[in-house]
């Protein structure tokens, strides 16, 4: 369990660093119109939007799986 937590944490950290590096590269090397197309009109909060999207997707998947398991075990017990 500790190994799994370590690897998930490492993956999250690597993902955050990769997103921030990519964002910095895009900001430094692209014209404003292209940046707005890639990053959206709110260019100051790209990382927060990305992390929020990941968190929302994780929660939606977790809830769907939880409902699936609840239905599966309710059928076995009922």
Backbone as CSV, one residue per row, in Angstrom:
resi,resn,N_x,N_y,N_z,CA_x,CA_y,CA_z,C_x,C_y,C_z
1,UNK,0.818,-1.187,0.000,0.000,0.000,0.000,0.871,1.264,0.000
2,UNK,1.960,1.228,0.756,2.844,2.385,0.819,3.518,2.605,-0.531
3,UNK,3.882,1.528,-1.206,4.493,1.652,-2.535,3.515,2.306,-3.506
4,UNK,2.263,1.889,-3.435,1.253,2.419,-4.337,1.050,3.914,-4.101
5,UNK,0.988,4.312,-2.838,0.836,5.729,-2.503,2.046,6.518,-3.002
6,UNK,3.229,5.944,-2.822,4.445,6.602,-3.291,4.392,6.825,-4.797
7,UNK,4.052,5.796,-5.568,4.068,5.909,-7.020,2.969,6.832,-7.528
8,UNK,1.812,6.808,-6.903,0.745,7.726,-7.303,1.167,9.162,-7.013
9,UNK,1.748,9.372,-5.836,2.225,10.715,-5.481,3.311,11.183,-6.440
10,UNK,4.222,10.307,-6.766,5.283,10.654,-7.713,4.691,11.001,-9.084
11,UNK,3.698,10.254,-9.513,3.046,10.540,-10.792,2.344,11.893,-10.788
12,UNK,1.704,12.226,-9.679,1.039,13.524,-9.575,2.069,14.652,-9.632
13,UNK,3.157,14.492,-8.900,4.203,15.524,-8.889,4.807,15.687,-10.279
14,UNK,5.111,14.594,-10.940,5.682,14.666,-12.294,4.685,15.327,-13.243
15,UNK,3.419,14.994,-13.108,2.396,15.616,-13.953,2.295,17.116,-13.747
16,UNK,2.334,17.541,-12.494,2.255,18.968,-12.196,3.474,19.703,-12.744
17,UNK,4.646,19.116,-12.577,5.867,19.740,-13.097,5.819,19.800,-14.623
18,UNK,5.367,18.738,-15.258,5.290,18.713,-16.722,4.321,19.781,-17.236
19,UNK,3.183,19.915,-16.585,2.202,20.925,-17.013,2.774,22.323,-16.831
20,UNK,3.436,22.567,-15.712,3.978,23.909,-15.483,5.104,24.228,-16.465
21,UNK,5.954,23.251,-16.775,7.027,23.471,-17.750,6.453,23.705,-19.151
22,UNK,5.453,22.927,-19.529,4.830,23.096,-20.842,4.154,24.459,-20.940
23,UNK,3.488,24.858,-19.877,2.833,26.166,-19.860,3.857,27.294,-20.001
24,UNK,4.963,27.189,-19.277,6.007,28.208,-19.365,6.599,28.266,-20.771
25,UNK,6.798,27.111,-21.393,7.336,27.061,-22.754,6.368,27.713,-23.735
26,UNK,5.083,27.373,-23.616,4.082,27.940,-24.525,3.998,29.446,-24.340
27,UNK,4.035,29.912,-23.100,3.968,31.361,-22.856,5.173,32.087,-23.454
28,UNK,6.338,31.479,-23.376,7.556,32.148,-23.834,7.723,32.114,-25.345
29,UNK,7.182,31.116,-26.020,7.514,30.901,-27.430,6.353,30.994,-28.412
30,UNK,5.220,31.483,-27.976,4.097,31.590,-28.909,3.516,33.000,-28.879
31,UNK,2.952,33.436,-29.996,2.288,34.742,-30.012,1.003,34.705,-29.183
32,UNK,0.497,35.870,-28.856,-0.650,35.987,-27.956,-1.882,35.248,-28.483
33,UNK,-2.191,35.372,-29.742,-3.392,34.708,-30.306,-3.284,33.188,-30.170
34,UNK,-2.122,32.643,-30.455,-1.937,31.198,-30.326,-2.011,30.778,-28.869
35,UNK,-1.454,31.586,-27.970,-1.522,31.288,-26.536,-2.959,31.268,-26.051
36,UNK,-3.749,32.208,-26.512,-5.155,32.241,-26.107,-5.898,31.013,-26.620
37,UNK,-5.532,30.544,-27.809,-6.170,29.345,-28.355,-5.803,28.112,-27.531
38,UNK,-4.530,27.996,-27.143,-4.051,26.821,-26.410,-4.451,26.872,-24.942
39,UNK,-4.214,28.010,-24.302,-4.420,28.116,-22.853,-5.778,28.680,-22.468
40,UNK,-6.481,29.268,-23.398,-7.758,29.888,-23.086,-7.568,31.345,-22.710
41,UNK,-8.686,32.064,-22.565,-8.582,33.490,-22.266,-8.005,33.782,-20.879
42,UNK,-8.217,32.883,-19.925,-7.692,33.068,-18.566,-6.356,32.343,-18.465
43,UNK,-5.281,33.009,-18.876,-3.978,32.372,-18.963,-3.245,32.308,-17.633
44,UNK,-3.758,32.956,-16.619,-3.066,32.990,-15.327,-3.385,31.794,-14.443
45,UNK,-4.432,31.070,-14.737,-4.864,29.989,-13.846,-4.984,28.645,-14.562
46,UNK,-4.086,28.380,-15.480,-4.150,27.147,-16.263,-3.896,25.930,-15.373
47,UNK,-2.900,25.999,-14.505,-2.582,24.853,-13.658,-3.733,24.542,-12.701
48,UNK,-4.329,25.574,-12.125,-5.440,25.342,-11.219,-6.624,24.711,-11.947
49,UNK,-6.895,25.177,-13.176,-7.983,24.579,-13.951,-7.675,23.131,-14.298
50,UNK,-6.410,22.845,-14.633,-6.012,21.476,-14.987,-6.160,20.550,-13.780
51,UNK,-5.674,20.994,-12.630,-5.781,20.170,-11.425,-7.231,19.986,-11.009
52,UNK,-8.029,21.022,-11.135,-9.450,20.904,-10.792,-10.139,19.916,-11.734
53,UNK,-9.793,19.978,-13.015,-10.363,19.032,-13.977,-9.973,17.600,-13.660
54,UNK,-8.715,17.375,-13.305,-8.271,16.035,-12.921,-9.004,15.544,-11.689
55,UNK,-9.144,16.417,-10.706,-9.836,16.060,-9.469,-11.306,15.729,-9.744
56,UNK,-11.979,16.543,-10.557,-13.386,16.292,-10.892,-13.555,14.985,-11.656
57,UNK,-12.649,14.715,-12.600,-12.717,13.470,-13.361,-12.485,12.261,-12.457
58,UNK,-11.520,12.371,-11.550,-11.254,11.293,-10.606,-12.473,11.019,-9.741
59,UNK,-13.094,12.073,-9.225,-14.274,11.891,-8.374,-15.435,11.276,-9.140
60,UNK,-15.658,11.701,-10.371,-16.742,11.140,-11.171,-16.508,9.653,-11.433
61,UNK,-15.280,9.288,-11.758,-14.951,7.882,-11.993,-15.080,7.072,-10.715
62,UNK,-14.629,7.633,-9.603,-14.716,6.948,-8.316,-16.169,6.707,-7.927
63,UNK,-17.020,7.718,-8.092,-18.430,7.570,-7.733,-19.131,6.557,-8.631
64,UNK,-18.803,6.561,-9.915,-19.409,5.590,-10.830,-19.006,4.174,-10.453
65,UNK,-17.748,3.975,-10.129,-17.272,2.643,-9.730,-17.906,2.217,-8.406
66,UNK,-18.047,3.166,-7.485,-18.665,2.857,-6.201,-20.124,2.423,-6.382
67,UNK,-20.847,3.111,-7.250,-22.229,2.722,-7.521,-22.299,1.353,-8.180
68,UNK,-21.373,1.086,-9.089,-21.324,-0.216,-9.755,-21.091,-1.339,-8.744
69,UNK,-20.138,-1.128,-7.835,-19.849,-2.142,-6.818,-20.999,-2.308,-5.845
70,UNK,-21.620,-1.201,-5.451,-22.780,-1.284,-4.557,-23.912,-2.077,-5.191
71,UNK,-24.182,-1.837,-6.462,-25.228,-2.578,-7.165,-24.870,-4.059,-7.275
72,UNK,-23.599,-4.337,-7.554,-23.161,-5.721,-7.694,-23.321,-6.488,-6.374
73,UNK,-22.917,-5.876,-5.271,-23.008,-6.570,-3.985,-24.424,-6.556,-3.430
74,UNK,-25.223,-5.570,-3.786,-26.615,-5.560,-3.353,-27.375,-6.704,-4.016
75,UNK,-27.050,-7.009,-5.268,-27.678,-8.132,-5.963,-27.308,-9.459,-5.319
76,UNK,-26.075,-9.582,-4.859,-25.638,-10.827,-4.221,-26.287,-11.019,-2.851
77,UNK,-26.500,-9.939,-2.134,-27.064,-10.029,-0.789,-28.583,-10.079,-0.812
78,UNK,-29.197,-9.498,-1.831,-30.642,-9.384,-1.852,-31.326,-10.433,-2.588
